[in-house]
Amino acid sequence: MIWASNAKTAVAIVLMLCGAIESTAASAGTHILYQFSGGADGNGPVGPLVLDAAGDLFGTTGYGGQNGVGTVFELKPGGSNWTETVLHSFGPQDGGEYPFNGLMSDVKGNLYGTTFWTDSNCQQYCGIAFKLGHKHGNWKYNVLHRFGGPNSPGGGGPNGPLILDSKGHLFGTTQLGGTGVCTSFPGACGVVFELASAGGIWSETVLYNFRGIPDGAFPSGGLVQDSKGNLFGPTDEGGSGSCNDGEGTVIGCGTVFELAHRNSSEFVTYSFRRSENNGPGSSLIFGPDGRLYGTAGYDVFRLSPPARGPNWTKETIYEFAEGISGTIPSGPLVFDASGNIYVTTASSGLDGYSTVSKLTPPPVDGDPWTATTLATFGTGFDGDFPRGGILLGADGEIYGAVSGSADAGYVFAIDPI
């Protein structure tokens, strides 16, 4: 959960995974494309960013704008100086506040996203799903759905980016709400939802209600869909692990779950253990090998499907340690065409740095991966760090958004290497 995570609140120093290789010599050119002022132009940009065919970038800021509660922005290239346009400022006019989860787009260039909060007309942790329709160079903003909050059967506090299927249906998770009776929390602990349009009217279907131990609790990122339509995602708590809340209550160490397309049956594909230094904190991704990849604690991990049954096999492919390579991987992973993984890290507040790194697979599966630090952003609790993962351009350029306590944040690019 966002206000009472278990081991995420602890600060630990860990050793590099035995056999993992770190490269410290390589570097890449990093450019600030746009620096936010913190006012009407936005404050605290978050990924994932969206890149269109014209080379324009789109994203959200969690704060700032006309009402101080977030924006959707567009950046147009112009040599070394990019120009920002605020496409929408959230506030009382639509009820949405704090779009922390970034954007996704469809083939027509329409943008979709969520806000985690709503204004005083609703209780806390409600949130909305929205669309910015793109037609003839104009943008039209619409609220697709208003979530009811932590006591609503439809869920509250959408968490993680949305995904879109071939039928135009949207899928996502809320961190709170639903009808499940959570075993470790006095209330419900989140849902998986589907939004579908009929005649221009969008409606929500709750596909699954989380229940807590030994099931998952408080989904901590977006979803990913396989070729059969099954949905996979992480939860921050729940599962069979023995992690506690620091006061003796066992809350579980988090899970990766699967939701079957045919009947919405839920399976816990993996339960994290206390010894693994925390559960997953961001969306998963399928690799070119058909296996699931994600981050948890200090680790980048891989889950391999079983020959039969719901339980997948987990292995750590790289473990970050304190130092200039970064500390805590955060945000979704990204694969390139060669099978390299790009990952962002956030500093632990000790001696660690926030970074963008590339993990190169070994020639032989099972051998160590090699980490190359591409960019470094500040140090300590006051340092800036990339939020929401990065985006790979067709030319190999890397784009991302950095937020921090020292300034209002910026959007950056890293040259191909």
N, C-alpha and C positions, 0 to 999 in steps of 0.2 A: 504494500500500500504506500501511497505517497507520504503519509504522515507518520507511519510507524513501520518502517522496514526493519528486517531483522539484522543480518550481518552486514547489510549495506551501510549501516551507521558506524560500524567498527572500522578502525584504521589498522591495517596489518602490513607488515613487510614480508614479502614472499620471495623465494628463490626462483630463478629462471628454470623452466621445465628442463629436466635433464636431456641433453641432446639437441635442444632448440638452438638455432643459430641467429645471431643478431648482427646486422651490418650497420656500422656507424659512420662509414666514410661517404656514402652517397648522399646527395642533397638535390633539391630541385628548386627552381625559381618560383616563389610565391608572390602573387600580386593581389592587392586589395582593389576590387572592382568598384565597391561602393561602401563608404563609411556612413553609418546611420547617425543622426544627430540626437536621437532620443525624443524628438518632438513629434510633429505631425507626420514626418516621414517614417516613423516606426522606431521600435527599441527592442533589441533582443531577437534577431532573426534566427529561425530554426529551419532545419531541413526535414524531409528531403526536398531539394529544389526540383523544379521542372524546367526543361530546356525545349523550346519549340524549334521548328524547321528554320526560322529566321535567325536563330542564335540568341533569342531573348530568354532571360531567366525569370522564373516566377517563384515566389515563396511567401512565407508568412513571418510576421514579427509577433512575439507573444505579448508585447506591450506597446505603448506609444500609439500614434495615430491621433485623430481628433478628440477621442474620448479616453485615451490612455490605456485601452484594453486590447490593442492589437490591430494588425492590418493584413491585407493581402497586397503584395507589391509586384511590380514588373521592372526589370532592369534591361535597358536597351544598350547594346554595345556601340561605342563610338571612339575607337582608338583606345587610349589609356584612360579616358573618362567615360564611365557608363552613366546613363541617365535613369533616374528612378521615377516611376509613376505609381502612386497609391491607387489601386483599383477598388479597394473597399476599406473603410475604417469601421471597426466593430463598435457597438454601443447600444444605447437604449432603443434606437430605431429598429433593431432586429433581435435584440435580446442576447446576442452572442458575445462572449468575452473570453479572451485568452486562447487563441488558436495555436496550441503548443505542438500540434502533430504534423505540421507541414501540409503539402498538397500532393494530389495525383491528378493525371489528366487522361482524357479519352482520345480516340483517334481524330476527333473533330477539334481538339484543342480546348475543350471545356475543362474547367478546373473544379475539383471537389476537395472538401476538407471538413474538419470539425472544430468546434470550440469546446474546451473542457468545462467552462463555467457559463452561467447566464446571469442576467442582471437581477435586481431586487424583486422582480415579478415572480421569481421562482426560487425555491430553496437552493442551497449550495450544491455543486457538483451535478448540475442538470446538463447543460450543453445543447448544441445544435449540430446538425449536418447541413452543409450549404453547398451551393453550386454557383460558379461564375460562368455563365454561358457566353461563348464567343461567336459572334456573327457579324460579318461585314465590318470588321475592325472595331466593333463596339462590344462592351462588356455589360452583362445584365446579372445582377445578384439576386439569388433566391434562397430562402430557407426551405430545405427539403423536409426536415423533421426536427421537432423539439423533444428532447428527452425529459423524462419526468423527474429524475433525481434518484437519490439513494434509497428512497422508500417506494419507488415506482416499479411495477413489474416489467416495464420496458427498459429499465436501466438508467444510469446517470453517470456523467463524467466520461464521455468517449475517450479512449486512450489508444494511441497509435494511429498511423495513417490508414485510410480506407483502401480497399481493393475493389476492382470492377471486373465482372465476368462478361462472357460473350453476349449475354442477354441484356446487358446494361444494368444489372442489379449490383448494388453496393453492399459490401460486407465489412464489419468491424467489430470492435469490442467496447464495452463500457467497464470501467473499473469497479463500479458500485451498482447497486440495484439488482432487480430480478426477483424471482420467487423462491430461489434456493435458500435454505436455512444454513447459514455459514457456521461451521463448527468452532471457528476461532475468533468470531467477531459478532457483536450484537446487531445483526442485520444481514442483508444479502450481500454477496461478494462478486457481483458482476455477471455479464451475459455476453454471448455472441449473438449479433443481430444481422438481419438482412433488410435492406431498403429496396423496394421495387415501386416502379411507377406504372399506373394504369390511368390513361386519359389525362396525364399531366399531374395527377395526384399521387404523392408518394406515401407509402405506408410501411410500417415496421413489422417484421416478424421476428420474434425471439427464437433463435435456433437452439440455444442451450443456456441453462442457468447453472452457474458454479455453486458448489456446496461446501467447499473446504475439505479438510482432511477426511479421507485419503485422496479425494478429488482435488482439482486445482482451486485457487482462490485469487481474486484480483488480477485479471489479465493485464500484463505489463507491456504489451506492444501490439502491433497490428497482426494481421493474418497473412498466410501464404496458401495458395491453392495448387493442388497437384493436377495432373492431366485428367484424373477421374472426377474432379470436382470436390475432393475431400479438402477440408480446411485444417491448417495446423497453426498453432500459436503458443506463446509462453504465458505462464502465470507467475506472479511474484511470490506467492505463498501457496500453501497446500501441498499435497503429495504425501509420501510416506516418510520423508526425512524428519529428523528430530530437532530441527532449528526451533528456537523459542524467541519470544519477544523481549527478552532481557529481564522479565519479571516472573519467569517460570512457566508461562503458558506456551505449550507447543503449538506452533503455527505452520509448521512444514517449511521446507526449503525451496519450494517452487517446482514447477513442472513444465514439460512440453506436452501438449495435448493434440489429439486428432479428433475431428468431428466428421463423421461419415456422411457423404453426400446422399446416400440412398435413404437414410432414415434418421439422420441427425444424432446417431448414437455417438457418445463421447468415450474416448479411450485415453488414458494417461500413457503416453508412449515412453516417457522417462520422468522419474522422480529424482530430483537432486538431493544430495546428501550433505550433511553438515560439514564434512571434511572437504567439500568442493568449493568452499569460500564464496557461497551464495548462488542463487538461482539466476535464471535468465532475466535480462532487463530490457531487451529490445526485440524487434521483429526478426523472424527467421527467414532464410532464403534457401532455395534448392540450388545445389551446385550442378555443374555439367555432368557429374557422375550420378545424379539422381538422389544424392544424400542431402540431408538437412544440415545447414550450418547456422551457428549463432554465437552469441557471447553470454558469459555468465561469470560474475566475479572478475577475476583476472584473466580468464581463459577465453580463447576462441575454440569452439568445440564442433564436433561433427557427429551426427546421429545416422546410423546405418539401419535400414529396414530389416526386419527378421524374415526368415523363410516363411513363417506362418505365425499368427498371433499378433498382439498389439505392441509388444515391448521391443523398442529399438535399442541398439548398442551404441554407447557413447564413448568417444575418445577425445582427448584434448590434443589439438594439433599445434597450438602455440599458447604459452603462458607469459604474460607481461609481468615485469618486475619494476620496482622503483628505479627511476633513472630517465635518461634522455629519450628512451624509446617509447615512453608513455607508461601508464599504470593500469587504468581500468578501462577496458574497451567499452564504448558506448555508441549507440546508434546502429542501424542495420548495416550488415556487411554488403559489399558489392563485388561481383566477379567481373573480370574482363574476358575477352575472347580467348586468351591464352591460359585461363584457369587461375590467374593470380587473384588474391583477395585484397580488397582495400578496406581498412578499418580505422576508425577514429578512436582516440583514447582521451579520457578526462583525468586530470591530476588528482591524486589522493589528498593533496594538501601538505604532504611532507616534502620530499625532494623531487617528486615526479613532475613530468611535463605533460601538457596536452599535445597530441600529435595527430598527424595522418601518416599511416604506415601501409606498406605493401607487403603481403605475405606471399612468397613464391613457393609453389609446391615442389616436393622433391622428385627426382627422376623415378624413384621407386616408392610406391605407395607404402606408407608406414615409416619411412625415414623422416628426419626432421625437416620442417619448413624453415625458410629463411625470411627474416624480417628486415625491411629497409625503411628507415625513417625518411619520409618525404618532406615533412614540414613540422615545425614546432611552434606552439603558441603559449608563451608565458609560463609562469610557475606558480605553485601554491594555490591557496584558496582565492587569491586575488587575480589569478591568471585567466586569460580568455581561453575558451575551449570550444571546439566544433560540436554543434548539436544536431542530431537527426541524421547523421551519416553524410556521405558525399554522393556526387553525381559524376558519371563519366561521360564526357562529350565524345562525339564521333571522331574527333581529331586527337583523342587521347588526353585532352585537357581534363583536369579534375576540378570540380566546383563544389563549394561548400559554404556553410554559414557559421560564423563564430559569434558567440555571446559571452559576456563576462561582466564582472562587477566593476571593472575599471572604466568601461565606456559602454556605448549603446550597441556595439557589435558591428560586424561588417560581413560582406560577401567576398569570398576570395577565389582565386584560380591558381592552380599549380601546373606549371609547364609539363608536357609529356617528357618522360625520360626513357 
